[in-house]
Amino acid sequence: MENSAVYSPTTEPAAKAPRRRPFGCTLRHLRGWRLPAKVVQTIFSFVAVVCEEIVDYCITCSGLYFFEFVSCSAFLLNLLILCVYCTDLYESLGEDKVQKL
């Protein structure tokens, strides 16, 4: 028996790997108004962190420390959301795990 007769019908040509964008950036999961809203939230929370760091002197700093904590947490969480939804990490984790996160 000839090798080409045995292997030709069952062997498929190698499929090309799908072309990916650099760093796996995609905007499929944040469509419409959600992407601009998340970007604006991230910018505002970053500006809040910077403004808080400008303050040199305060008499009672407990409110300022709370504001620092909230604004820094908002900035980091917004960055996490943007990273998950705008990269291939969403597909890697799976939709159910992202919803739980």
C-alpha positions in Angstrom: 0.0 0.0 0.0 1.3 3.4 -0.8 1.6 6.0 2.0 -0.2 8.7 0.1 -3.2 6.5 -0.4 -3.5 5.9 3.3 -2.8 9.4 4.7 -4.3 11.7 2.1 -8.0 11.3 2.8 -7.6 11.7 6.6 -4.9 14.4 6.8 -6.0 18.0 6.8 -3.8 20.9 5.9 -2.5 22.9 8.9 -4.8 25.7 9.7 -3.4 29.2 10.1 -3.5 30.6 13.5 -5.9 33.5 13.8 -4.2 36.9 13.6 -4.2 38.7 17.0 -3.8 42.3 17.7 -0.7 43.4 19.6 -1.2 42.8 23.4 -4.5 41.1 22.6 -6.5 44.4 22.6 -10.2 44.1 21.8 -13.2 46.3 22.4 -15.8 43.6 21.9 -16.9 43.4 25.5 -17.2 47.1 26.3 -19.4 48.5 23.5 -21.4 51.6 23.2 -21.3 54.0 26.1 -19.6 51.6 28.5 -16.0 52.1 27.2 -16.0 55.9 27.3 -17.7 55.8 30.8 -15.0 53.5 32.2 -12.2 55.6 30.6 -13.7 58.8 32.1 -14.1 57.1 35.5 -10.4 56.0 35.4 -9.3 59.5 34.5 -11.4 61.2 37.2 -10.2 58.7 39.9 -6.6 59.3 38.8 -7.1 63.1 39.0 -8.6 62.6 42.5 -5.5 60.7 43.6 -3.2 63.4 42.2 -5.2 66.2 43.8 -5.1 64.4 47.2 -1.4 64.1 47.0 -1.0 67.9 46.4 -2.4 68.7 49.9 0.5 69.5 52.1 -1.2 70.4 55.4 -4.5 69.4 57.0 -5.8 69.8 60.6 -8.0 66.7 60.8 -6.8 64.3 58.1 -9.2 61.4 58.7 -11.5 62.6 55.9 -8.6 63.1 53.6 -7.2 59.7 54.2 -10.6 58.2 53.5 -10.8 60.1 50.3 -7.3 58.9 49.4 -8.3 55.3 50.0 -11.5 55.5 48.0 -10.0 57.4 45.0 -7.0 55.0 44.9 -9.2 52.0 45.1 -11.5 53.3 42.4 -8.5 54.0 40.2 -7.1 50.5 40.6 -10.4 48.7 40.2 -11.2 50.7 37.0 -7.8 49.7 35.6 -8.5 46.1 36.4 -11.9 46.3 34.7 -10.4 47.9 31.6 -7.6 45.3 31.5 -10.0 42.4 31.8 -12.6 43.6 29.4 -10.3 45.1 26.8 -7.7 42.3 26.5 -7.8 38.6 25.7 -7.9 37.9 29.5 -11.7 37.9 29.2 -11.6 34.8 26.9 -8.8 33.2 28.9 -10.7 33.4 32.2 -14.2 32.7 30.8 -17.3 34.7 31.1 -18.6 32.9 34.2 -15.4 33.6 36.1 -15.3 37.2 35.0 -18.9 37.7 36.2 -18.0 36.2 39.6 -14.9 38.4 39.8 
